C-alpha cells in the first residue's frame, strides 16, 4: 500500500494483473513524501513506477518505511540470496531526498541505505506506556541479547530484566529460556520490549517466566506486529495484559492490542 503526502494512491489492475496507476489526483507540494506500508512485492514495483513518474515531473520527495521489507534476510546463509542488500541498492537508485525507517529489524539496512533516518518507535511506545502506568514497581524486560543491546542505551531506566534463550535453529522452537535479574517485591508490573512480534512464542514463554517470578501485569511493546500473532496462543492466554504496537504491519484488531498510527 502506497501513500503520497498521506493520501492513498489509487492503483487498479489490468486483467492480466499489471498495475494501472492514476496520477491525476496527486497532491504535489513543496515537500513531498511517499510512504510504503509493505504488504507484498507489488508495493516495491509500484514504488518504482511512482518515483519514476515524479522524477519526470521534476518533483523531489522523501521515502518513509514504517517497516523495512526483507529485514529478516540481512546476511547470506548458504545459497540464500541477500535480498535486503539488493532492496537497499534499489532504494538508493531511486535517489530520494532522505529515507526514514521506523524501528529497523536489522541495522544492516541502516548501514546500506543512503541519507537514512531512524525513528526509535519502541522506545517512544515504552516511555508512553510507563507514563500511563505511573508506577515505580515497573520492570523493563528485554527478551533476548539483541533487544538488550538495542534498548539498553536507548531507554534510561534502572529496573531491567534480561532473558537468555536457546533456540533450535532447525525447528525454530525455543528449547530453553531464563530471565536474569532480581525483583524486589512481588506483584510487579513488567513491560517486554522488542521490535517485532510474529506468532509471539518468545513473548509467551517470557511472560510465563515473569508470572513465576511474581509479575502481576505484563505488557508487550513492539513497533511491528504481524497478523500471524492471531495464529499463536499469546492473545488467548491470560499472560499478557495488553500489547502496544503500530500499524506498520498489523491489519487486524483485538481488544488486547492498542495500535498507534504511523
N, C-alpha and C positions, 0 to 999 in steps of 0.2 A: 504494500500500500504506500503510495507516494503523495506527499503534500507539498504544495508550493505556496510559501507565505501563509502557512496554516490552513490552506484550503485544499481539500482533497482533489486530486487530478482525476478527471473523468476519462477512464480508459475502457474502451469497449474492445470487442474482438471480431475479426473476420471469421467466416465459417470454418476456416482451417486453423483457427487459434491464434493467428498473428494479431499483434496489438494495433488498435486504432485509437490514436491519442488526439483529443481535441485541445487546441491551444488557444482558441479564441477567448476563453474566459480567464486566462492567466492574468492575475493582478500584479503587474510588474511595478516595483517600487525602486527607490534609490538603493536600498539594502535588501537583497533578496535571499531567501533561504529555501532549500529543498530538504525535506525531512522524509526519511525512508523507514517506515515501520515494516521490517523484513518479515515476510510470510513465506516466500518461496523465491526461486531463481528468476522468476518473471520480473520481480521488483528490480533486480540488477539490470536486466535488459532494458526495462522501461526507463531506468535512471540514465542509461547511456543515450537513449533517444531524446529524452527531455533536455539533458545537458547540451547535446549537440545542437538542438533547436535554439536554445538560449544563446549558445556561442554565435550562431549565425545572426542573431539579433543584437549581438554585442552586449548582452546582459550578463553582468557578473553576479555570482551568487556563492553562498556558503552551503555546506552539507552538514546535516545533523543526523546522527545514527543513534537512536535510543538503545539499540542493541547492535553490536558489531557482528555481522554474519561471519560464519566459519571460524569463530574464535576457538572452538574446540580443536581444530586441526592446525595448531600453531607450531608444528615441527614435523619432520619426516620420520616415519616409523616403517622400516622395511621398504616395501614397494609402494606405500601410500603416497598420494600426491599432496604437496604442501599447499593446500588450497588457500589458506589465509594469506600467504605470501603473494600469491597471484591476484587475489582480490585487492590487496593493498596497492599493488602495482597498477591495477586498473583504475582505482580511485585516484591515484596520483596523476595518471594520464589524463583524467578529466579536468584537472587543473582548477580546483575550487579555491576560492579566496582563503578559506580555512575549513577544517573538518572537526566537528565536535562529537565526541563519543561519550555516552553515559556508561559508567562503570564497566570498562572493558574486561572481559573474562580473562584475557591474556594481554600482558604488557608487550607482547611481540607486535601487536597491531599498532601500539603507540610508537614503537621504535621504527616501524616501516612506513607509516603514513606521514606525508609532508604537512606542515602547518597545522598540526593536530592540537586540539584542546580536550581535556578530560574533565568530566563532571563526576565527582565522587558522591554518587547518589545514595549509596548505602549508608555512608556517614551522615548525610543530611536526614535520612529517614530515621536512623538510630537516635540522633540527637533530638529530633522532634518527638519521638516516642518517649524518650527519657523525660522530656519536659511535661508531657501529658501524664505520665505515671507519677511524677513529683514524689519520689520515694527514695530514701537513702539506701534502702536494702535491696538494691538492684545490681545484678552482676551481668557483665557482657561476656558472652560465650563465643569463642572462635572455634568452629567445628573441625578445623584441621590446621596444619602448619602454614599452608598457603594463606588462609584467612587471617591467621595470627600475624604473619609478616606484613600483610597488606594493611590491616586496620590498626595495628598497634601504634603506628606513627601518625595515623590519620585522626584517631579519636583519643583525646586526652582524658584518661579515666584509669582509676587505680584498681577497682574491683573486677578482675579479669579471671576467667576460667578458660583453659585451652584443652581441646580434645586431640588425642592421637588415635589414628585409625590404621588398621591393617586391611588392605583390600586385595581380594583375589582378582588379578587383572584378566584372567581368562574368563571368569564368570561375571565380574563386575560387582560381586557381592562383598560386603564388609565382614571380615572374619572376626575382628576384634576392635573395640573402641573403649578408650579410657579417658577420663577427664582429670586433668591436672589442676591443682589449686584447692584452697580451703575456703569454706564459708563459715562466717562467724555465728550465724544463727539459722534456725530452720524457718520454713515458710517464706523464703526469699523469692524475689522475682528475677527471672532470667530473660535476657534478650540474646537470641542466637543471631549472629551477624555473618552474612556471606553475600556473594554477588549473584548467584544463580541457583534456582531450585528446579529440578526436573520432577521426578516422582516423589522425592522427599525422603528417601530411605535413610540417608545420613542424618537428617534432622530428626526423624522419628527416633532413631537409636540414641542420638544425643539427648533428646528430650526425656527419653526413658531413664537414662543415667542421671539426669538432673532431678527427676522425680525421686529417685532413690536417695539422692543427697538432701532431699527436703524441700525442693522447689515448690512453691505454691502456684504461681502463674508463670507461664513460659510463652514468650513471643518469638516470632521469626521475622527477621528483616532481610529481604533480598531485593535488589533492584530488578532482577529479571526472574519471572516466574512463568514457566511453560505450562501449557494446558494439560500436559501429562501429569501434573500434580493430582488431577482428578482420577488418574489410574492407580495412584498409590493409596496408602492407608492413612496418611497424615491428617487429612481433613475429617475422616470418620472417627478418629481416636479422640480421647479427651486429654491428650498430652499437650496440645498447643492451644493456648487461649486465643491467639489472633496472629494473622500474617499481614505484614506491611510490605507492599511492593508497588510497582509502577505498571503502566500499560505498555511497556516496551515490547512485550511478547504476549502477555495474557489477554485472552479474548472472552473468557467465561467469568461468571460471578459466583460468589459463595459468601454466606453470612460471616464466615471467619476471616475473609480476605478484604483488607482495605486497600484500595488502589489509588495511587496518585498519578495524575496526568503529566506526561512529558510533552 
